Amino acid sequence: MSKGGKEVTKSKLYQAVELFEEVLFVGTEVIHRELSHNLFEHVSRQQFDLLNSLMIKGPSSPGSLAVLQGVHKSAISNRIKKLLEKGLVEWDTNELESDKRSKLIKITAEGEKVINDGNAACFSIIENLFDDVEEEKIDTFIEILTMAKEKLTIKGESKE
């Protein structure tokens, strides 16, 4: 927790984490409210979040998606069923498993289009928030988030 000889105090780290959580919470609320008029006519927020998880994570089992979204497997099954009916996801046999009955769900090209459209709409909502922020600060923000992602990825891989 040191950089350039300076110790980051635990209280500052806690403050940063709490602020990050608040930004995510408020930002998610604002974005979902703004997008609900167009995007969520065709998919629910939960379905969109599931599609986004598949876009980021890749093909996944229903069980791992339930854990990721913090819901019961039956809720994921219902979401998957609705997304299958809309052609936004499809089943993909997990070739790595010795049990060929094991299947993964993956996003389709149409599902990727929904996510890309949602991301574009989201960006248009928030892009003006940072108009007056110096590029150097944005670069620092990107560096910190990249470092956090790398460390979390390593930690996640060590648990598997």
N, C-alpha and C positions, 0 to 999 in steps of 0.2 A: 504494500500500500504506500510505497514511496515513489516519488518521481522528482528527480533533480535534487535530492536531498531533503525534500519537504515531505513531511508525514501528513497524510490525509486523516483528519480526525474522524472517529466513528460518528460523531454527531453530524458532521458535514455529509458523510456518506448516507446516513439515515435521512437527512434532510433532502438529499438528491433523490433517493429512492422514493420517498413520500411524494415529492414534487412530480417525479416521473409518473407515479401511479395516478395522481390527480390529473395530470395532462392527458393520460390515456383515457381515463374515465370521462372527463368533460369532452375531450376531443371525439371520442367514440359516440357519445350522446349527440353532439352537434352534427357530426357527419351522418349518423344514421337518420336523424331528423331531416336533414337536408336531402339525403338520398331517397328517403322513403317515398317521395312523390313519384319518382321514375323507376328506380332500380327494384324496389321491393314490391312492385306490382306483380312481378313474375316469379320471384323467389322470396322466401321469408328471410329475415335477418339470420336466423339459425342455419338455414340452407346456404346462404351466402358465406357465412363463416366456415361451414363444412367444406364448401368449394374452395375457399381461400386456403384452408388447411391442406387440402389435396394439392393445390397449386404449389404451395411451398414445400411440403413434405414429400409429395409424390404418392404413388399407389400405397394404400394403407389398409389394414384390416379394420372391420367395423369396431372391434374391441379397442384397438389403439385410438380410433377416432372418438370413441365414447370417453376414454380416459382424457384425451386432449381437450375435449369440450366440457368435461366434467358433468356428464349426464349418463343415465342408464343406457344399456345397449338397446333397449326397445325404442328409446327416443331416436337413436342413430339409425336404427332399422327403418323407422318411419320416414326420417329425412332422406335416407338413401332411396327408399321406394319412390318417393315423390320426385327426386332428382333423376332417377332412372326413367320414370314416365316422361319427364321433360327432355330426355336425351342429353342431360348435362354431365352425367357420370355413366360408367359402365363397369361390369365385372371383368377382372383380369386374373387368370389363374396364376398363382404364385409359383413360378417355376423353381424357386429356391427351396421350397418346402418338400420334404419327402412324401408328405400326405397331399396327394394331388387334389383332394377335396377342398383344401385350404384356398380361399380366394381373397383377392384384394379388390378394393374399389378404386377406380382411377377416374380422373377428370377427362372429359372429352374436349374436342376442339371448341364445341359450342359452349361448354362450361368455362373454358379458358377465356372465351370472348366475354362472357358475363363478368368474370373477374377483372379483365382488362378494362371493360367499360366502367365498372365500379371504381377501379383505381384512378382512371382518368377523371371521373366525376369528383372523386375525393380530392385529387390534387387540385382541381380547379377551385374547390372550396377553401383549401388551406394555403394555396400558394401566396396569397397576399399577406398572410400572417408574418412572413419573413422578408417582405420588401425592404424594410428599413434596417435589416440586420447585416452587419459587415460579412463579407464572404469568408474572411478568416475565422469568424465565429462559427459559421456553418461548417467549414472544414474541420474545426475542432469537434463539433457535435458529431459529425460523421465518423471521425477517428474514434471517439469514445464509444459510440454505438457499435462500430465494427469490432473493437476490442472486446466489448461485452458479449457480442454474438459469438466470436471465436472461443472465448473462455467457456461460455455456456454450451457450445457445441462439443467441445472437448469433454466437459463434465458429463454431458448427456451420453456421449459415446462410451465413456468409462463405466457407465451403469449397465450397459447392454450386455 
